[in-house]
């Protein structure tokens, strides 16, 4: 078959026409919102009473977007006649989401179950300075933390506690 001038153009227009006639697959956000998939990484929530100011999350963060400040305080002894204990109290816990790359290292290295992923993804701000979330705002996200899925039958091992178990442990 001889080459017809403009054959490529006709093929291209045919592809365009077929694509135009197909229904759209785009979700019309914000009018229609999709549920995020399970284990989606949204915002990080802080359970403040579990934080011991150990600084592991801030040291392991590759972006250095976690800022922690604390102070030492005296606490009563655990047993009668014991000496007073020194405990760390959290003064400041901020995460700068303008710098965060959502790698999850901070959540994984926290030995005290103080940090959790939430599926919330709508926390954009007009000013970039407002993406610095303090401990009060991070604590508000705890209401949206889902419970971890149950272990499969026959599996063993330590599963990270969900927010309900972490709160119950402190009471």
Backbone as a chain_set.jsonl record, in Angstrom:
{"seq": "XXXXXXXXXXXXXXXXXXXXXXXXXXXXXXXXXXXXXXXXXXXXXXXXXXXXXXXXXXXXXXXXXXXXXXXXXXXXXXXXXXXXXXXXXXXXXXXXXXXXXXXXXXXXXXXXXXXXXXXXXXXXXXXXXXXXXXXXXXXXXXXXXXXXXXXXXXXXXXXXXXXXXXXXXXX", "coords": {"N": [[0.851, -1.177, 0.0], [0.638, 2.152, -0.884], [2.232, 5.032, 0.621], [0.194, 7.41, 2.038], [-0.051, 10.858, 1.941], [-0.193, 12.586, 5.012], [-1.168, 10.526, 6.53], [-0.386, 9.845, 9.132], [-1.393, 12.023, 10.498], [-4.131, 11.618, 10.24], [-4.447, 9.216, 11.666], [-3.713, 10.109, 14.215], [-5.75, 12.002, 14.718], [-7.895, 10.248, 14.812], [-7.334, 8.749, 17.136], [-7.557, 10.804, 19.021], [-10.274, 11.47, 18.718], [-11.54, 9.07, 19.548], [-10.719, 9.033, 22.242], [-11.932, 11.348, 23.191], [-14.597, 10.624, 23.159], [-14.881, 8.748, 25.143], [-16.009, 8.14, 28.549], [-15.232, 10.447, 31.206], [-12.709, 9.911, 33.689], [-11.838, 11.318, 35.779], [-11.928, 12.409, 39.115], [-14.062, 14.746, 40.479], [-12.821, 16.692, 42.42], [-13.097, 19.307, 44.761], [-15.729, 18.527, 45.116], [-16.486, 15.869, 44.888], [-15.251, 13.406, 46.9], [-12.748, 11.026, 47.285], [-12.231, 8.1, 49.233], [-9.261, 7.603, 51.022], [-6.787, 5.051, 50.321], [-6.258, 2.088, 52.373], [-3.861, 2.378, 54.948], [-2.83, 4.736, 53.975], [-0.729, 7.583, 53.8], [-1.25, 10.363, 55.499], [-1.501, 12.93, 57.497], [0.582, 13.335, 60.403], [-0.166, 12.267, 63.641], [-0.026, 13.164, 67.111], [0.245, 11.619, 70.196], [0.319, 13.028, 73.003], [0.704, 12.368, 75.755], [2.157, 10.03, 75.671], [4.646, 10.719, 74.764], [8.031, 10.894, 75.558], [10.026, 12.706, 75.262], [12.323, 11.729, 74.029], [13.648, 12.237, 71.71], [14.177, 10.632, 69.495], [12.655, 10.548, 67.133], [13.109, 13.093, 66.03], [15.874, 13.013, 65.639], [16.157, 10.95, 63.761], [14.804, 11.852, 61.557], [15.062, 12.537, 58.176], [14.689, 15.0, 56.978], [14.801, 16.903, 58.923], [12.531, 18.107, 60.07], [11.171, 18.067, 62.417], [10.64, 19.522, 65.502], [11.603, 19.582, 68.789], [11.238, 20.341, 72.193], [11.958, 20.177, 75.628], [11.811, 19.761, 79.223], [13.354, 18.879, 82.365], [11.834, 17.475, 85.25], [10.907, 16.99, 88.664], [9.445, 14.068, 89.953], [7.111, 12.326, 92.045], [8.191, 9.514, 94.083], [7.915, 6.098, 92.917], [7.405, 4.043, 94.681], [6.651, 3.692, 98.168], [8.809, 5.445, 100.275], [10.837, 5.591, 98.441], [13.221, 7.328, 96.288], [12.767, 10.616, 94.83], [11.851, 10.834, 91.375], [13.33, 11.765, 88.226], [11.796, 13.202, 85.519], [11.115, 13.687, 82.016], [9.492, 16.388, 80.54], [7.298, 17.45, 77.995], [7.646, 20.363, 76.187], [7.55, 21.604, 73.694], [6.496, 20.418, 70.583], [6.751, 20.262, 67.341], [5.896, 19.852, 63.917], [7.009, 20.508, 60.747], [5.24, 20.628, 58.017], [5.748, 21.664, 55.553], [8.286, 20.937, 54.986], [8.36, 18.206, 55.415], [8.667, 14.909, 54.1], [7.07, 12.744, 54.269], [8.01, 10.172, 54.887], [7.79, 8.421, 57.012], [9.583, 7.521, 58.904], [9.812, 8.65, 61.443], [7.467, 7.796, 62.725], [7.886, 5.061, 62.735], [10.23, 4.726, 64.324], [9.545, 5.55, 66.857], [9.56, 4.523, 70.105], [7.594, 4.565, 72.012], [5.011, 4.667, 71.131], [3.888, 7.203, 70.363], [3.505, 8.594, 68.033], [1.425, 8.589, 65.161], [0.055, 7.591, 61.983], [-2.422, 9.305, 60.142], [-5.319, 9.151, 58.023], [-5.979, 11.595, 56.995], [-5.897, 14.12, 54.588], [-6.448, 16.658, 53.893], [-5.233, 19.386, 54.659], [-4.236, 21.751, 53.753], [-2.794, 25.015, 53.479], [-3.029, 28.588, 53.208], [-0.89, 30.29, 53.739], [2.509, 29.432, 53.866], [3.807, 29.308, 56.277], [1.89, 28.465, 58.044], [1.877, 25.745, 57.885], [3.373, 24.648, 59.849], [2.799, 22.632, 62.364], [1.78, 22.575, 65.702], [2.03, 20.958, 68.984], [-0.55, 20.919, 70.045], [-2.231, 21.054, 67.795], [-1.354, 18.768, 66.439], [-2.199, 16.871, 68.25], [-4.957, 17.044, 67.946], [-5.41, 15.605, 65.641], [-5.465, 12.993, 66.461], [-7.997, 11.944, 66.797], [-8.733, 10.959, 64.351], [-7.212, 8.76, 63.763], [-6.981, 5.533, 62.497], [-7.84, 2.258, 63.758], [-5.432, -0.394, 64.03], [-5.225, -3.065, 61.586], [-6.505, -6.374, 62.292], [-4.358, -9.097, 63.347], [-3.314, -11.676, 61.111], [-4.568, -15.037, 61.039], [-2.694, -17.349, 62.874], [-0.386, -15.85, 62.812], [2.458, -14.388, 64.396], [4.162, -12.192, 66.601], [5.109, -8.81, 67.422], [2.821, -6.3, 67.232], [2.446, -2.927, 66.406], [0.88, -0.802, 68.692], [-2.47, 0.396, 68.538], [-4.187, 3.595, 68.602], [-6.142, 3.48, 70.637], [-5.288, 1.406, 72.372], [-2.869, 2.497, 73.165], [-3.659, 4.759, 74.565], [-5.102, 3.544, 76.635], [-3.11, 2.202, 77.96], [-1.825, 4.173, 79.375], [-3.545, 4.879, 81.358]], "CA": [[0.0, 0.0, 0.0], [1.478, 3.341, -0.953], [2.083, 6.007, 1.708], [-0.705, 8.527, 1.754], [0.373, 12.014, 2.713], [-1.088, 12.933, 6.116], [-1.708, 9.318, 7.151], [-0.129, 9.97, 10.57], [-2.315, 13.019, 11.02], [-5.456, 10.997, 10.311], [-4.4, 8.279, 12.802], [-3.704, 10.914, 15.439], [-7.091, 12.554, 14.933], [-8.757, 9.131, 15.194], [-7.071, 8.473, 18.558], [-8.125, 11.922, 19.771], [-11.725, 11.353, 18.687], [-11.928, 7.947, 20.42], [-10.484, 9.445, 23.631], [-12.942, 12.35, 23.555], [-15.907, 10.004, 23.308], [-14.912, 7.923, 26.356], [-16.387, 8.918, 29.74], [-14.111, 10.946, 32.008], [-12.42, 9.14, 34.889], [-11.333, 12.252, 36.769], [-12.808, 12.71, 40.236], [-14.263, 16.194, 40.533], [-12.476, 17.161, 43.758], [-13.511, 18.903, 46.103], [-17.151, 18.188, 45.182], [-16.53, 14.43, 45.106], [-14.02, 13.034, 47.598], [-12.489, 9.599, 47.373], [-11.638, 7.646, 50.489], [-7.885, 7.178, 50.772], [-6.587, 3.616, 50.522], [-5.803, 1.733, 53.715], [-2.463, 2.686, 55.236], [-2.407, 5.94, 53.265], [-0.009, 8.508, 54.672], [-1.792, 11.711, 55.47], [-0.818, 13.779, 58.463], [1.054, 12.588, 61.569], [-0.827, 12.667, 64.88], [0.795, 13.016, 68.309], [-0.376, 11.292, 71.474], [1.274, 13.77, 73.831], [1.005, 11.715, 77.036], [3.116, 8.947, 75.456], [5.956, 11.253, 74.364], [8.974, 11.021, 76.67], [11.051, 13.651, 74.806], [13.553, 10.966, 73.789], [14.228, 12.867, 70.518], [14.499, 9.674, 68.433], [11.994, 10.929, 65.877], [13.786, 14.271, 65.476], [17.219, 12.633, 65.175], [16.079, 10.065, 62.604], [14.126, 12.524, 60.452], [16.04, 12.966, 57.172], [14.439, 16.388, 56.579], [14.927, 17.754, 60.109], [11.319, 18.922, 60.127], [10.55, 17.894, 63.737], [11.286, 20.366, 66.515], [11.162, 19.138, 70.118], [11.861, 20.953, 73.358], [11.425, 19.644, 76.874], [12.57, 20.085, 80.431], [13.327, 17.862, 83.418], [11.055, 17.841, 86.417], [10.897, 15.96, 89.708], [8.175, 13.368, 90.134], [7.143, 11.565, 93.299], [8.695, 8.144, 93.904], [6.905, 5.1, 92.547], [7.113, 3.248, 95.873], [6.792, 4.387, 99.454], [10.173, 5.492, 100.781], [11.789, 5.706, 97.332], [13.68, 8.694, 96.03], [12.028, 11.258, 93.737], [12.34, 10.536, 90.032], [13.444, 12.854, 87.262], [11.085, 12.864, 84.293], [11.146, 14.696, 80.957], [8.18, 16.908, 80.17], [7.289, 18.01, 76.652], [7.268, 21.771, 76.078], [7.268, 21.932, 72.288], [6.603, 19.361, 69.581], [6.253, 20.83, 66.095], [6.279, 19.225, 62.656], [6.865, 21.432, 59.626], [4.795, 19.839, 56.868], [6.31, 22.228, 54.328], [9.553, 20.23, 54.776], [8.184, 16.763, 55.591], [8.515, 14.131, 52.867], [6.139, 11.661, 54.583], [8.713, 8.891, 54.787], [7.298, 7.572, 58.076], [10.638, 7.056, 59.803], [9.515, 9.108, 62.8], [6.42, 6.93, 63.274], [8.462, 3.727, 62.928], [11.263, 4.654, 65.36], [9.027, 5.952, 68.17], [9.394, 3.318, 70.924], [6.558, 4.759, 73.022], [3.726, 4.792, 70.442], [3.397, 8.57, 70.484], [3.215, 9.125, 66.7], [0.567, 7.726, 64.36], [-0.409, 8.092, 60.694], [-3.859, 9.443, 59.949], [-5.628, 9.218, 56.592], [-6.391, 12.95, 56.629], [-5.01, 14.731, 53.601], [-6.905, 18.017, 53.619], [-4.744, 20.357, 55.642], [-3.481, 22.772, 53.031], [-2.864, 26.35, 54.065], [-2.734, 29.671, 52.276], [0.477, 30.724, 54.037], [3.387, 28.28, 54.111], [4.16, 29.301, 57.697], [0.837, 27.77, 58.786], [2.096, 24.301, 57.799], [4.078, 24.238, 61.061], [1.769, 22.2, 63.309], [2.28, 22.433, 67.067], [1.558, 19.747, 69.664], [-2.004, 20.991, 70.197], [-2.843, 20.704, 66.503], [-1.031, 17.366, 66.172], [-3.054, 16.079, 69.127], [-6.311, 17.038, 67.405], [-5.491, 14.597, 64.583], [-5.58, 11.657, 67.055], [-9.373, 11.46, 66.654], [-8.926, 10.352, 63.034], [-6.297, 7.629, 63.581], [-7.724, 4.27, 62.458], [-7.289, 1.131, 64.512], [-4.666, -1.274, 63.135], [-5.974, -4.267, 61.196], [-6.182, -7.52, 63.149], [-3.338, -10.001, 62.832], [-3.829, -12.845, 60.396], [-4.583, -16.258, 61.846], [-1.42, -18.059, 62.909], [0.78, -14.963, 62.806], [3.002, -14.035, 65.694], [5.007, -11.009, 66.542], [4.615, -7.632, 68.097], [2.186, -5.336, 66.356], [2.403, -1.622, 67.025], [-0.419, -0.558, 69.295], [-3.315, 1.431, 67.963], [-4.356, 4.725, 69.524], [-6.95, 3.115, 71.807], [-4.442, 0.662, 73.312], [-1.843, 3.386, 73.689], [-4.297, 5.585, 75.581], [-5.481, 2.684, 77.763], [-1.89, 1.841, 78.676], [-1.434, 5.28, 80.239], [-4.539, 5.155, 82.425]], "C": [[0.894, 1.237, 0.0], [1.2, 4.277, 0.23], [1.196, 7.155, 1.241], [-0.204, 9.708, 2.569], [-0.665, 12.336, 3.791], [-1.692, 11.734, 6.809], [-1.528, 9.367, 8.674], [-1.078, 10.952, 11.223], [-3.709, 12.423, 11.196], [-5.511, 10.007, 11.474], [-4.472, 9.033, 14.126], [-5.063, 11.508, 15.744], [-8.075, 11.46, 15.331], [-8.589, 8.77, 16.662], [-7.695, 9.558, 19.422], [-9.639, 11.805, 19.842], [-12.211, 10.212, 19.592], [-11.783, 8.331, 21.89], [-11.539, 10.444, 24.085], [-14.297, 11.715, 23.826], [-16.002, 9.084, 24.521], [-15.356, 8.77, 27.549], [-15.147, 9.307, 30.548], [-13.936, 10.091, 33.251], [-11.891, 10.035, 36.011], [-12.371, 12.48, 37.862], [-12.88, 14.219, 40.371], [-14.07, 16.703, 41.965], [-12.584, 18.673, 43.774], [-14.985, 18.523, 46.219], [-17.352, 16.699, 45.448], [-15.199, 14.038, 45.737], [-13.902, 11.526, 47.661], [-11.928, 9.272, 48.749], [-10.213, 7.204, 50.198], [-7.735, 5.673, 50.983], [-6.117, 3.328, 51.945], [-4.304, 1.973, 53.8], [-1.938, 3.858, 54.418], [-1.728, 6.882, 54.262], [-0.559, 9.909, 54.49], [-0.954, 12.607, 56.362], [-0.418, 12.903, 59.652], [0.375, 13.153, 62.812], [0.083, 12.358, 66.065], [-0.082, 12.699, 69.505], [0.588, 11.816, 72.545], [1.641, 13.051, 75.124], [1.981, 10.549, 76.881], [4.515, 9.451, 75.128], [6.836, 11.463, 75.594], [10.13, 11.956, 76.322], [12.381, 12.929, 74.593], [14.3, 11.465, 72.553], [14.58, 11.886, 69.405], [13.89, 10.088, 67.102], [12.707, 12.118, 65.232], [15.175, 13.921, 64.95], [17.179, 11.794, 63.91], [15.452, 10.725, 61.385], [15.145, 13.011, 59.426], [15.862, 14.42, 56.742], [14.62, 17.385, 57.723], [13.715, 18.68, 60.223], [10.592, 18.796, 61.465], [11.351, 18.689, 64.755], [10.715, 19.998, 67.884], [11.941, 19.905, 71.171], [11.182, 20.376, 74.6], [12.254, 20.106, 78.047], [12.42, 18.935, 81.427], [12.535, 18.385, 84.601], [11.123, 16.683, 87.416], [9.502, 15.374, 89.827], [8.257, 12.586, 91.434], [7.65, 10.142, 93.051], [7.558, 7.174, 93.579], [6.481, 4.268, 93.747], [7.321, 4.097, 97.115], [8.239, 4.316, 99.924], [11.226, 5.591, 99.693], [12.216, 7.15, 97.136], [12.894, 9.296, 94.871], [12.686, 10.971, 92.384], [12.476, 11.824, 89.223], [12.745, 12.403, 85.977], [11.229, 14.009, 83.291], [9.715, 15.098, 80.632], [8.286, 17.632, 78.834], [6.814, 19.458, 76.69], [6.819, 22.111, 74.66], [7.451, 20.689, 71.439], [5.949, 19.909, 68.324], [6.735, 19.988, 64.931], [5.995, 20.232, 61.554], [6.52, 20.619, 58.385], [5.22, 20.451, 55.54], [7.625, 21.527, 53.989], [9.39, 18.714, 54.756], [8.014, 16.062, 54.249], [7.704, 12.861, 53.103], [6.776, 10.281, 54.437], [8.267, 7.922, 55.875], [8.352, 7.068, 59.038], [10.331, 7.458, 61.241], [8.472, 8.216, 63.472], [7.007, 5.556, 63.594], [9.438, 3.669, 64.098], [10.75, 5.018, 66.743], [8.773, 4.708, 69.026], [8.22, 3.403, 71.905], [5.174, 4.952, 72.414], [3.108, 6.176, 70.647], [3.018, 9.163, 69.133], [2.437, 8.103, 65.879], [0.272, 8.4, 63.027], [-1.916, 8.244, 60.746], [-4.13, 9.505, 58.451], [-6.039, 10.611, 56.124], [-5.386, 13.572, 55.658], [-5.409, 16.171, 53.28], [-6.451, 18.958, 54.731], [-3.873, 21.397, 54.96], [-3.721, 24.136, 53.678], [-2.539, 27.389, 52.999], [-1.303, 30.161, 52.47], [1.316, 29.509, 54.401], [3.786, 28.199, 55.584], [3.122, 28.561, 58.534], [0.948, 26.258, 58.685], [2.942, 23.779, 58.952], [3.021, 23.919, 62.112], [2.39, 21.99, 64.684], [1.637, 21.219, 67.732], [0.052, 19.756, 69.889], [-2.697, 20.548, 68.909], [-2.558, 19.249, 66.135], [-1.878, 16.436, 67.037], [-4.486, 16.001, 68.634], [-6.482, 15.969, 66.333], [-5.674, 13.193, 65.155], [-6.992, 11.087, 66.913], [-9.589, 10.721, 65.34], [-8.016, 9.157, 62.778], [-7.094, 6.331, 63.565], [-7.048, 3.207, 63.321], [-6.502, 0.238, 63.552], [-5.485, -2.502, 62.762], [-5.594, -5.438, 62.1], [-5.102, -8.391, 62.506], [-3.991, -11.169, 62.108], [-3.722, -14.07, 61.294], [-3.231, -16.959, 61.742], [-0.206, -17.155, 62.911], [1.193, -14.654, 64.238], [3.816, -12.768, 65.523], [4.331, -9.842, 67.216], [4.059, -6.678, 67.053], [2.152, -4.007, 67.094], [0.991, -1.349, 67.506], [-1.161, 0.52, 68.524], [-3.515, 2.54, 68.984], [-5.167, 4.37, 70.765], [-6.125, 2.36, 72.838], [-3.376, 1.564, 73.942], [-2.424, 4.292, 74.771], [-4.632, 4.779, 76.822], [-4.265, 2.322, 78.6], [-1.507, 2.926, 79.673], [-2.397, 5.524, 81.394], [-4.34, 4.271, 83.598]], "O": [[1.812, 1.338, 0.814], [0.092, 4.311, 0.767], [1.425, 7.771, 0.201], [0.041, 9.571, 3.768], [-1.866, 12.357, 3.52], [-2.629, 11.882, 7.594], [-2.427, 8.972, 9.416], [-1.517, 10.751, 12.356], [-4.386, 12.695, 12.188], [-6.509, 9.956, 12.193], [-5.199, 8.642, 15.039], [-5.491, 11.52, 16.898], [-8.996, 11.715, 16.107], [-9.571, 8.514, 17.359], [-8.301, 9.257, 20.451], [-10.229, 12.016, 20.902], [-13.188, 10.377, 20.322], [-12.642, 7.987, 22.702], [-11.991, 10.398, 25.229], [-15.065, 12.224, 24.642], [-17.103, 8.678, 24.894], [-15.116, 9.978, 27.573], [-14.149, 8.587, 30.566], [-14.918, 9.598, 33.807], [-11.536, 9.541, 37.081], [-13.545, 12.715, 37.576], [-11.849, 14.893, 40.375], [-15.028, 17.091, 42.633], [-12.159, 19.287, 42.795], [-15.451, 18.222, 47.318], [-18.283, 16.313, 46.155], [-14.139, 14.307, 45.172], [-14.845, 10.833, 48.044], [-11.229, 10.086, 49.353], [-9.979, 6.496, 49.219], [-8.492, 5.084, 51.755], [-5.635, 4.223, 52.638], [-3.577, 1.786, 52.824], [-0.733, 3.964, 54.19], [-2.121, 6.956, 55.427], [-0.355, 10.549, 53.459], [0.163, 12.988, 56.013], [-1.014, 11.85, 59.879], [0.344, 14.367, 63.014], [0.865, 11.408, 66.027], [-1.037, 13.42, 69.796], [1.538, 11.137, 72.935], [2.794, 13.121, 75.55], [2.576, 10.119, 77.869], [5.477, 8.687, 75.206], [6.435, 12.126, 76.55], [11.128, 11.982, 77.043], [13.439, 13.455, 74.937], [15.474, 11.141, 72.374], [15.235, 12.284, 68.442], [14.538, 9.987, 66.06], [12.887, 12.143, 64.014], [15.61, 14.463, 63.934], [18.07, 11.907, 63.067], [15.563, 10.196, 60.279], [16.012, 13.817, 59.763], [16.791, 15.015, 56.195], [14.592, 18.594, 57.495], [13.857, 19.883, 60.445], [9.51, 19.358, 61.632], [12.57, 18.552, 64.859], [9.509, 20.088, 68.112], [13.152, 20.093, 71.053], [9.977, 20.125, 74.605], [13.28, 20.765, 77.878], [11.49, 18.133, 81.343], [12.562, 19.576, 84.912], [11.368, 15.538, 87.038], [8.506, 16.096, 89.805], [9.347, 12.223, 91.876], [7.549, 9.629, 91.936], [6.4, 7.407, 93.925], [5.332, 3.833, 93.829], [8.062, 5.08, 97.109], [8.826, 3.235, 99.964], [12.414, 5.668, 100.005], [11.656, 8.07, 97.731], [12.403, 8.561, 94.015], [13.909, 10.879, 92.274], [11.823, 12.829, 89.503], [13.066, 11.353, 85.421], [11.439, 15.159, 83.677], [8.84, 14.247, 80.469], [9.258, 18.344, 78.581], [5.716, 19.746, 77.166], [5.831, 22.817, 74.46], [8.454, 19.987, 71.566], [4.724, 20.007, 68.253], [7.851, 19.469, 64.952], [4.882, 20.745, 61.438], [7.392, 20.0, 57.775], [5.067, 19.815, 54.498], [8.039, 21.521, 52.829], [10.196, 18.013, 54.145], [7.308, 16.552, 53.367], [7.652, 11.991, 52.233], [6.157, 9.347, 53.928], [8.356, 6.71, 55.682], [8.043, 6.259, 59.913], [10.569, 6.678, 62.163], [8.585, 7.916, 64.661], [6.661, 4.956, 64.612], [9.478, 2.661, 64.804], [11.463, 4.812, 67.725], [7.877, 3.921, 68.719], [7.891, 2.414, 72.56], [4.25, 5.363, 73.116], [1.952, 6.299, 71.052], [2.277, 10.145, 69.086], [2.745, 6.911, 65.894], [0.24, 9.627, 62.94], [-2.61, 7.409, 61.327], [-3.242, 9.88, 57.685], [-6.41, 10.783, 54.963], [-4.178, 13.544, 55.893], [-4.756, 16.824, 52.467], [-7.222, 19.279, 55.636], [-2.887, 21.866, 55.53], [-4.736, 24.358, 54.338], [-1.86, 27.098, 52.014], [-0.588, 30.418, 51.502], [0.872, 28.652, 55.165], [4.075, 27.109, 56.079], [3.438, 28.079, 59.622], [0.183, 25.548, 59.338], [3.203, 22.578, 59.024], [2.417, 24.825, 62.686], [3.407, 21.308, 64.815], [0.808, 20.536, 67.131], [-0.565, 18.692, 69.919], [-3.641, 19.758, 68.943], [-3.422, 18.57, 65.58], [-2.234, 15.339, 66.606], [-5.168, 15.004, 68.872], [-7.592, 15.473, 66.134], [-6.01, 12.276, 64.405], [-7.164, 9.868, 66.91], [-10.53, 9.936, 65.222], [-8.041, 8.592, 61.684], [-7.814, 6.046, 64.522], [-5.844, 3.26, 63.574], [-6.867, 0.124, 62.382], [-6.343, -2.935, 63.531], [-4.477, -5.483, 62.617], [-4.952, -8.417, 61.285], [-5.092, -11.592, 62.458], [-2.886, -14.124, 62.195], [-2.695, -17.136, 60.647], [0.917, -17.651, 63.005], [0.376, -14.661, 65.158], [4.109, -12.346, 64.405], [3.143, -9.88, 67.536], [4.751, -6.299, 66.108], [1.856, -3.97, 68.288], [0.021, -1.635, 66.805], [-0.563, 1.426, 67.943], [-3.052, 2.425, 70.119], [-4.906, 4.906, 71.841], [-6.233, 2.624, 74.036], [-3.029, 1.403, 75.112], [-1.767, 4.564, 75.775], [-4.47, 5.265, 77.942], [-4.373, 2.153, 79.814], [-0.922, 2.625, 80.713], [-2.094, 6.293, 82.306], [-5.082, 4.368, 84.576]]}, "num_chains": 1, "name": "protein.A"}
